[in-house]
Amino acid sequence: MNTFMSSLKIMGLGMLGIFIFMLLFGIVIYALHKIFPGTNAEK
Amino acid sequence: MNQDLLQSLFGSLALITWKQVVMLGIGSILIYLAIAKKYEPNLLLPMGFGTLLVNLPLSSAIGPDGALTVFFQAGIKTEVFPLLIFIAIGAMIDFSTLFRNPLLLLFGAAAQFGIFFTIAVASLIGFDLKEAASIGIIGAADGPTSIYVASKFAEHLLGPISVAAYSYMALVPIIQPPVIKALTTRKERLIRMQGKQDPVSRTTLILFPIIITLIAGIIAPSSIALIGFLMFGNLIRECGVLQKLSLAAQNELSSLVTILLGITISSTMTGEAFVNLNTLFIIGLGLVAFIMDTAGGVLFAKLLNVFLPDRLKINPMVGAAGISAFPMSARVIHKMGQDEDRGNYLLMPAVSANVAGQIGSVIAGGLILTLVPYFL
């Protein structure tokens, strides 16, 4: 039962961690895209 | 004299066990699936042939001086082979599709749910935490990540975990559609999504892998090898001055390491290690992981739609492409969209979600490596 409880905590922390990472990456992408906008020549 | 000769030539046949016979059958099935069905042939064929090699009695391929054992010690135990594959994968990924719609990054997170769900189920069945984590990571739908985590936490389960991971990746077109259909209405499947075609600057594409490596390295140092090698491969691709290296990583490096990886993993697929109840559990749990990944992605899209205005609504099927099986999953979603409405082109958003899944699976692997030791 201890192992199961640990696995549930890993589930919570793991999913939270991935979403935080992805949000951070999204912010990086958004900022880079705004600071260095592409030109049609680069498309 | 003749009897002695026959004895020395065919004596090993008398030593064969029923488990080895079963494994010879499994090896043959893997070879058949790879050649006749084209199920992940790059990996399943070397694994199938390697399985034959290691299950012949008195095989010189394994053992202290056996070539496959030496490869295993040098390439899997040291994590060199999976990490080299990550360079190759990084060189193949085009992140620009993701830059056009960063919201889809979230599906790369949601569709990792199956990993953690399966860890919980595996621990309920009786696997210890390290074994459960190694089994759950099958849901990353990303062979090298599964191999990397399993080689750190449960080396003895590497064989069945690899077989399950690669087999289910090949079976994505069979596994995902029924789950998606069960969780969506026809009206939802008909949602059209607007594709964006903004140009992405070269500076952005170059800075992205560097910044991501720094962020991941600072927040979760255990994940740095996984993410760093992936992003290094991507930097080679995007920097624009290493075209030869980029092509070599995508082709020669990928092919060579894949051959070595496949045949080396088979060294763990001996009858004694593979033919047992745990293998059946692992194969079953791998399927659970893929199903729950798909469900996680679809249900998260439905949740987002509650808050999004009509013009920005997401086709929930795209959520299922948040698993890492690239580009198979994106193709499946696009085809399902076309089956519902010939004019609905979901390929671009599905590819974006699929690319996000490739990042998400590596992050999930890194997080598991970080979290599990805290709970032991």
Interface residues (C-beta under 8 A of the other chain):
Chain A: T3 F4 S6 S7 L8 K9 I10 M11 L13 G14 M15 G17 I18 F19 F21 M22 L23 L24 F25 G26 V28 I29 Y30 L32 H33 F36 P37 G38 T39 N40 A41 E42 K43
Chain B: L98 F99 P102 L103 L105 L106 G108 A109 Q112 F113 I115 F116 F117 I119 A120 A122 S123 L124 D128 L129 A132 A133 Q197 D198 P199 V200 S201 R202 T203 T204 L207 F208 I211 I212 I215 A216 I219 A220 A356 I359 G360 I363 A364 L367 I368 L371 V372 F375
